Amino acid sequence: MAYTTIDNPNEHFSTILYSGNGSYPRSLTGFGHQPDFGWFKHRGVAYWHQTYDSVRGTGTGGGVLYTNRQDAQDDTYKLNSFDSDGFTLPSSLGAINDSGNVVAWSWKANGSSTSSNSDGDITSNISANTTAGFTVGKFTGTGSTSTVGTGLSNTDIVFLKNRDTASTNWVVYHKLIDGSYDYNYLNNNNAGANSALSHTMTNTFKVGTNNDTNATSDEYTFYAWQSIKGFSKFGTYTGNGDNDGPMIYTGFKPALVITKRFDGAGDWAMMDHKRPNEFNVVQNYLKAQAVDVEQTDDSFNIDIVSNGFKCRYNNGNYNADGGTYFYMAWALNPFTSSSGVPTTAR
């Protein structure tokens, strides 16, 4: 059997913890790859979540997008560079380099050079990493219901943001459950809703006509993922409201888990293996939709284990009795065969 090995656990995805020092320019290293999408959050100060990508770059148009805001892109704040092993921060980024602890998550696509994708009605420009099932893309809105190509064969989740117009939502499309819940907003904790568009995504996703998704001549950025066995998994589960909550099988030990309730309100909870409280118990989480500092709630526990994660406690954000949730998870030590069958991590 032929094997495709993601040799370095950090070759395609990383979680990095660092301490802000107020010194500039500052080079952050140790990511194990050139990041193409970086997501930063100060853990101890109520600064906004900051995201950057190499497709938009470091010049005009490469400004920050805040996951917890409806703002347009802010070109006041940009990275100095996307480096071979991390990022370089300029002096204007005190929100992710002030004194205190910061977390950064990074994903590798295919570098800053984009390719034109015409799989959809709208031509997109994408940087796609099909090995890891991740794409950074952008397109210009047309104002009509259309499809947009991702460069992935079986897209599961898309984060979409209008960069030009303020008071627009981060739309999260997913095909994880049929029926009334095929999108959420990343910038709030509201329940999911039905977009009236079919989101049985494959190599494209559908956009409508409003400012959030496809206003005429507005510029949009999207991040798309698909599950890769042994490396990433996106799925759903039902809470039981019990301290002995459901076990969610991923087939690997997760490095990062993001959960969101979609039949009711609930936080976008971000938990990772580098911020545990004790052994495999994780109480520390950040809310993707909020400016809040890191939460250390005794009633919000998961166990990150070798083959998935297990919910603890009766908490509506991730384990309400009968509550329905989707999750996103990436592996700490990924290893897959060419057929997508997980093998034993080295």
Stockholm file with secondary structure:
# STOCKHOLM 1.0

chainA/1-346         MAYTTIDNPNEHFSTILYSGNGSYPRSLTGFGHQPDFGWFKHRGVAYWHQTYDSVRGTGTGGGVLYTNRQDAQDDTYKLNSFDSDGFTLPSSLGAINDSGNVVAWSWKANGSSTSSNSDGDITSNISANTTAGFTVGKFTGTGSTSTVGTGLSNTDIVFLKNRDTASTNWVVYHKLIDGSYDYNYLNNNNAGANSALSHTMTNTFKVGTNNDTNATSDEYTFYAWQSIKGFSKFGTYTGNGDNDGPMIYTGFKPALVITKRFDGAGDWAMMDHKRPNEFNVVQNYLKAQAVDVEQTDDSFNIDIVSNGFKCRYNNGNYNADGGTYFYMAWALNPFTSSSGVPTTAR
#=GR chainA/1-346 SS CCEECCCSTTSSEEEEEEEECCCSSEEEECCSSCCSEEEEEESSSCCCCEEEETTTCSSTTCCBBCTTCCCCCBTTSCCSEEETTEEEECTTCGGGTSSEEEEEEEECCSCSCCEEECSSSBCEEEEEETTTTEEEEEEECCSSCEEEECSCSSCCEEEEEESSSSSCCCEEEECSSCSSCSEEETTSCCCCBCCSSCCCCSSEEEECSSTTTCCTTCEEEEEEECCBTTTEEEEEEECCCSSEEEEEECSSCEEEEEEEESSSCCCCEEEETTSCSBTTEECEEEETTSCCCCEECTTCEEEEETTEEEEESCCTTTCCTTCEEEEEEEESSCCEETTSCBCCCC
#=GC SS_cons         CCEECCCSTTSSEEEEEEEECCCSSEEEECCSSCCSEEEEEESSSCCCCEEEETTTCSSTTCCBBCTTCCCCCBTTSCCSEEETTEEEECTTCGGGTSSEEEEEEEECCSCSCCEEECSSSBCEEEEEETTTTEEEEEEECCSSCEEEECSCSSCCEEEEEESSSSSCCCEEEECSSCSSCSEEETTSCCCCBCCSSCCCCSSEEEECSSTTTCCTTCEEEEEEECCBTTTEEEEEEECCCSSEEEEEECSSCEEEEEEEESSSCCCCEEEETTSCSBTTEECEEEETTSCCCCEECTTCEEEEETTEEEEESCCTTTCCTTCEEEEEEEESSCCEETTSCBCCCC
//
